Each structure stands twice: as C-alpha cells, then as structure tokens.
Amino acid sequence: MAILEWTTLIVCGVVLLVRVPDAIQGRNRIVFGILLLATLCSFLSVPGPYEAIDRLLGGWNATDLIRRYLIFATVLLVGLRVTTGLAAVRGHRLVAGTTGRWALGLSCLAVAVTFFLMDTRGSSAGLLGVSDSGGRNAGLVPYYAAAGRTYPAFVSLFLMPPLLATVRSRLPRLVRIGALLMLIGALCAALSVPASLAPDAWDLAQYVVNYAAVLGYVLGLALFWFSGLMAQRPRSPRAALHGHGLHGHGLHRNGR
C-alpha cells in the first residue's frame, strides 16, 4: 500500500514542480491550483505526515475530514476546467449549476455526519485504526469512505462523455492519450464508491482504484499541458489542429 501512496505523491509533486514556471508567468493557474491541491491531498494520505499533522490538530483524525473536503475542491476545479476546455456545455452546466451545488452540499453533509457519528480518537491514516476498533466504528467507516467518494464519482460521470469523444477524435496523439488517462481516472473514481463497500478481502483492489483515479487525472492534465507546449513550437504541424481543438477551447490558454 505504501508504494501506491508514495508513487502517487511523487508523480503529483513532479508534475506540480514542472508547472511552476508557467504558473509564475500567469499561464493556466487553475491547473496549477488543481495540481497543488492534488499533491497536498496525496501528502495527507501518507501515514507519517498524516499522523504528525493530525496529532497537532488534537489526534481525532480531523486531518482526514479536511483531506476529504480538499479532494472535493480539487474535483470541482477539475470538472469546471475540463468541461470548459472540451467545450462540454451540458457537463459544465451540471457540475457548475444547481445540480452540481446540491451534489457537493449533500456530499459534504454526508461526510460530516458519518465522521461525527464515529469515535475518531487516535490518529490513523485512512481511519484504519478507527475501523479496527470494532463496534459502530467498523460499520460506519466504509460508509464514510463511500460518502467521501460520491462527489468525485458524480463529477467523473459527466466528464466521461467528452473525454471519450476526445479519445475518438482526430486531435493530436498526446491530447488523445491525455484524454484516455483522464477517462481511466474518471472511471476509477466512479468505481471507488461501490469499492468502498466491498469486503475486506478486496482491500488491494480498493487502493488500486483510488490511486489510479488520482494518477489518471494528474497524468492526463500533464499530457494536455505538454501537448499545448508542442503545439506552440515554431513550424509545428500540430499547431493548426490545436487551434481548432483543445487549444482553442482553453485547456492550454494563458491566464485563468
């Protein structure tokens, strides 16, 4: 399990650092913010840092609750950015509109309710120690985890159609590969909800699905960015195609 946690953190950190120069110059700072939040969430998933920070907060696993809400913020930004970049009007309306706000609000409420119904004393990454304490905690932890993955699954469902359309398009290969990675991430995010309620024997599969979702989204965004750089190279044969594709819709544009 530690391999998945550290691999995800390292990948997020490397992609974040690569994007720093562009962010300093004011290029696509929303994507930089997404990567920053993803790196922070990955950092808080690693047991050592998690437990050290949580002890400073009182040792009742408030860090995990904070991490869940940071994930919601990250996914919201991903949903808004990708639907805008891919010109997915319906998807953007569902994520940013009343439906999306209700989904976010109810998910936040469900996470808070299940969290405060448990006895969360004793810092433990992933609430493993809380679950192992038995009783009511053992029954509530899976529902708490499922509640924390409901909003990412909701957003991911609306990202799948435009991502699939991009994969099947005639856009540059890097763009299509990036869309495929994000599509895999979206699929894993959607599967993470039922995976949360799976038997303990499926623990490894749960970890793989959860971290594959993060890696798919982060690597996909990285390839979109790199493809944009390639399109801006002088005499690049891809530049014209980008002008009518993702580049024209704004995934690579400067500013916000």
C-alpha positions as CSV (number, residue, x, y, z in Angstrom):
1,M,0.0,0.0,0.0
2,A,2.9,2.4,0.8
3,I,4.2,2.0,-2.7
4,L,0.9,3.4,-4.2
5,E,0.8,6.2,-1.7
6,W,4.4,7.3,-2.3
7,T,4.2,6.8,-6.1
8,T,1.1,9.0,-6.3
9,L,2.7,11.7,-4.1
10,I,5.9,11.7,-6.2
11,V,4.1,11.8,-9.5
12,C,1.8,14.7,-8.3
13,G,4.9,16.5,-6.9
14,V,6.9,16.2,-10.1
15,V,4.1,17.4,-12.3
16,L,3.4,20.3,-9.9
17,L,7.1,21.4,-10.0
18,V,7.2,21.2,-13.8
19,R,4.3,23.5,-13.9
20,V,5.8,26.1,-11.6
21,P,7.5,28.3,-14.3
22,D,4.2,28.6,-16.3
23,A,2.3,29.5,-13.1
24,I,4.8,32.2,-12.2
25,Q,4.2,33.7,-15.7
26,G,0.5,33.6,-15.2
27,R,-0.3,30.7,-17.5
28,N,-3.2,28.5,-16.6
29,R,-3.0,29.0,-12.9
30,I,-6.2,27.0,-12.3
31,V,-4.5,23.8,-13.5
32,F,-1.6,24.7,-11.2
33,G,-4.0,25.0,-8.3
34,I,-5.5,21.6,-9.2
35,L,-2.1,20.0,-9.1
36,L,-1.2,21.8,-5.8
37,L,-4.3,20.5,-4.2
38,A,-3.8,17.0,-5.6
39,T,-0.2,17.0,-4.2
40,L,-1.4,18.2,-0.8
41,C,-4.2,15.5,-0.7
42,S,-1.6,12.9,-1.7
43,F,0.7,14.1,1.0
44,L,-2.0,13.8,3.6
45,S,-2.6,10.2,2.5
46,V,0.8,9.1,3.6
47,P,0.7,7.7,7.2
48,G,3.8,9.5,8.6
49,P,2.9,13.1,7.6
50,Y,-0.8,12.4,8.2
51,E,-0.2,11.3,11.8
52,A,2.2,14.1,12.6
53,I,-0.2,16.7,11.4
54,D,-3.2,15.1,13.0
55,R,-1.5,15.0,16.4
56,L,-1.0,18.8,16.1
57,L,-4.8,19.1,15.5
58,G,-5.7,17.1,18.6
59,G,-5.4,13.5,17.4
60,W,-9.0,12.9,16.5
61,N,-8.5,12.4,12.7
62,A,-9.7,15.9,11.7
63,T,-6.9,15.7,9.1
64,D,-8.9,13.1,7.2
65,L,-12.0,15.2,7.2
66,I,-10.0,18.2,5.9
67,R,-8.5,15.9,3.2
68,R,-11.9,14.8,2.0
69,Y,-13.0,18.5,1.6
70,L,-9.8,19.3,-0.2
71,I,-10.5,16.4,-2.6
72,F,-14.0,17.9,-3.2
73,A,-12.4,21.3,-4.1
74,T,-9.9,19.6,-6.4
75,V,-12.5,17.6,-8.2
76,L,-14.7,20.7,-8.6
77,L,-11.9,22.6,-10.3
78,V,-11.1,19.6,-12.5
79,G,-14.7,19.3,-13.6
80,L,-15.0,23.0,-14.4
81,R,-11.7,23.2,-16.2
82,V,-12.1,20.1,-18.3
83,T,-15.7,20.7,-19.3
84,T,-14.7,24.2,-20.3
85,G,-11.6,23.1,-22.2
86,L,-13.5,20.4,-24.0
87,A,-16.5,22.7,-24.7
88,A,-18.8,20.2,-22.9
89,V,-21.6,22.6,-22.3
90,R,-24.0,20.2,-20.7
91,G,-21.4,18.7,-18.4
92,H,-20.2,22.2,-17.3
93,R,-23.8,23.2,-16.6
94,L,-24.4,20.0,-14.5
95,V,-21.2,20.5,-12.5
96,A,-21.4,24.3,-12.0
97,G,-25.2,24.6,-11.8
98,T,-27.8,23.8,-9.2
99,T,-27.4,20.0,-9.7
100,G,-23.7,20.2,-9.0
101,R,-24.2,22.5,-6.0
102,W,-26.7,20.1,-4.5
103,A,-24.4,17.2,-5.1
104,L,-21.5,19.0,-3.5
105,G,-23.5,20.1,-0.5
106,L,-25.1,16.7,0.2
107,S,-21.7,15.0,-0.2
108,C,-20.2,17.4,2.3
109,L,-23.1,16.8,4.7
110,A,-22.9,13.0,4.4
111,V,-19.1,13.1,5.1
112,A,-19.6,15.3,8.2
113,V,-22.5,13.3,9.6
114,T,-20.7,9.9,9.2
115,F,-17.5,11.3,10.6
116,F,-19.0,12.8,13.8
117,L,-21.1,9.6,14.4
118,M,-17.8,7.7,14.9
119,D,-15.3,7.8,17.8
120,T,-12.4,9.1,15.8
121,R,-9.8,9.4,18.6
122,G,-6.3,8.2,17.8
123,S,-4.6,9.4,14.6
124,S,-4.7,6.8,11.9
125,A,-4.3,7.4,8.1
126,G,-7.3,6.2,6.2
127,L,-9.1,5.7,9.6
128,L,-7.7,2.1,9.6
129,G,-7.3,2.3,13.4
130,V,-10.8,3.6,13.8
131,S,-12.2,0.8,11.7
132,D,-10.1,-1.8,13.6
133,S,-11.6,-0.6,16.9
134,G,-14.8,-2.5,16.1
135,G,-18.3,-1.8,17.1
136,R,-20.1,1.1,15.5
137,N,-16.9,2.4,14.0
138,A,-16.3,-0.7,12.0
139,G,-19.7,-0.4,10.4
140,L,-19.5,3.4,9.7
141,V,-16.0,3.7,8.2
142,P,-17.0,2.2,4.8
143,Y,-20.0,4.5,4.6
144,Y,-17.8,7.5,5.5
145,A,-15.3,6.4,2.7
146,A,-18.2,6.0,0.2
147,A,-19.6,9.4,1.1
148,G,-16.2,10.9,0.5
149,R,-16.0,9.4,-3.0
150,T,-19.6,10.2,-4.0
151,Y,-18.9,13.8,-5.3
152,P,-15.8,12.8,-7.2
153,A,-17.8,10.0,-8.8
154,F,-20.6,12.4,-9.6
155,V,-18.3,14.8,-11.5
156,S,-16.4,12.0,-13.2
157,L,-19.6,10.6,-14.7
158,F,-20.2,13.9,-16.5
159,L,-16.6,14.1,-17.7
160,M,-16.6,10.6,-19.3
161,P,-18.6,11.5,-22.5
162,P,-16.5,14.5,-23.6
163,L,-13.3,12.6,-22.6
164,L,-14.4,9.6,-24.7
165,A,-15.2,11.9,-27.6
166,T,-11.7,13.4,-27.4
167,V,-10.1,9.9,-27.3
168,R,-12.0,9.0,-30.5
169,S,-11.3,12.4,-32.2
170,R,-8.6,13.3,-34.7
171,L,-6.8,15.6,-32.3
172,P,-3.1,15.1,-31.7
173,R,-1.9,11.8,-30.2
174,L,-0.7,13.4,-27.0
175,V,-4.1,15.0,-26.5
176,R,-5.9,11.7,-27.1
177,I,-3.6,9.8,-24.7
178,G,-4.1,12.5,-22.1
179,A,-7.9,12.2,-22.5
180,L,-7.6,8.4,-22.3
181,L,-5.7,8.7,-19.0
182,M,-8.3,11.1,-17.6
183,L,-11.1,8.8,-18.8
184,I,-9.4,5.9,-16.9
185,G,-9.2,8.2,-13.8
186,A,-12.9,9.1,-14.2
187,L,-13.9,5.5,-14.5
188,C,-11.9,4.6,-11.4
189,A,-13.3,7.5,-9.4
190,A,-16.9,6.3,-10.3
191,L,-15.9,2.7,-9.3
192,S,-14.4,3.9,-6.0
193,V,-17.9,4.3,-4.4
194,P,-19.0,0.7,-4.7
195,A,-15.4,-0.4,-4.0
196,S,-15.6,1.4,-0.6
197,L,-18.3,-1.0,0.5
198,A,-16.6,-4.1,-0.8
199,P,-15.4,-6.9,1.7
200,D,-12.0,-6.6,3.4
201,A,-10.6,-9.2,1.0
202,W,-10.9,-6.5,-1.7
203,D,-8.7,-4.0,0.1
204,L,-5.9,-4.1,-2.5
205,A,-8.4,-3.5,-5.3
206,Q,-9.8,-0.6,-3.4
207,Y,-6.4,1.0,-3.1
208,V,-5.6,0.5,-6.8
209,V,-8.9,2.0,-7.9
210,N,-8.5,5.0,-5.6
211,Y,-4.9,5.9,-6.6
212,A,-5.5,5.1,-10.2
213,A,-8.2,7.8,-10.3
214,V,-5.7,10.3,-9.0
215,L,-2.9,9.3,-11.3
216,G,-5.2,9.2,-14.3
217,Y,-6.4,12.7,-13.8
218,V,-2.9,14.2,-12.9
219,L,-1.1,12.5,-15.8
220,G,-3.9,13.4,-18.2
221,L,-3.6,17.1,-17.3
222,A,0.2,16.9,-17.6
223,L,-0.1,15.5,-21.2
224,F,-2.7,18.2,-22.1
225,W,-0.2,20.8,-21.0
226,F,2.8,19.2,-22.7
227,S,0.7,18.8,-25.9
228,G,0.0,22.5,-25.7
229,L,3.7,23.3,-25.5
230,M,4.4,21.1,-28.5
231,A,1.6,23.0,-30.4
232,Q,3.3,26.3,-29.7
233,R,6.7,25.2,-31.2
234,P,7.6,27.0,-34.4
235,R,6.5,25.2,-37.6
236,S,4.8,22.5,-35.5
237,P,2.5,20.6,-37.8
238,R,0.2,20.1,-34.8
239,A,-0.4,23.8,-34.2
240,A,-3.1,24.3,-36.7
241,L,-5.0,21.2,-35.4
242,H,-4.8,22.5,-31.9
243,G,-6.2,25.8,-33.0
244,H,-9.5,24.0,-33.7
245,G,-9.3,21.6,-30.8
246,L,-8.4,21.7,-27.1
247,H,-6.1,24.7,-27.5
248,G,-9.0,26.7,-29.0
249,H,-11.3,25.7,-26.1
250,G,-8.9,26.9,-23.4
251,L,-7.1,24.0,-21.7
252,H,-3.8,25.5,-22.7
253,R,-4.6,29.2,-22.8
254,N,-2.8,31.7,-20.6
255,G,-4.3,33.3,-17.6
256,R,-7.0,31.5,-15.7
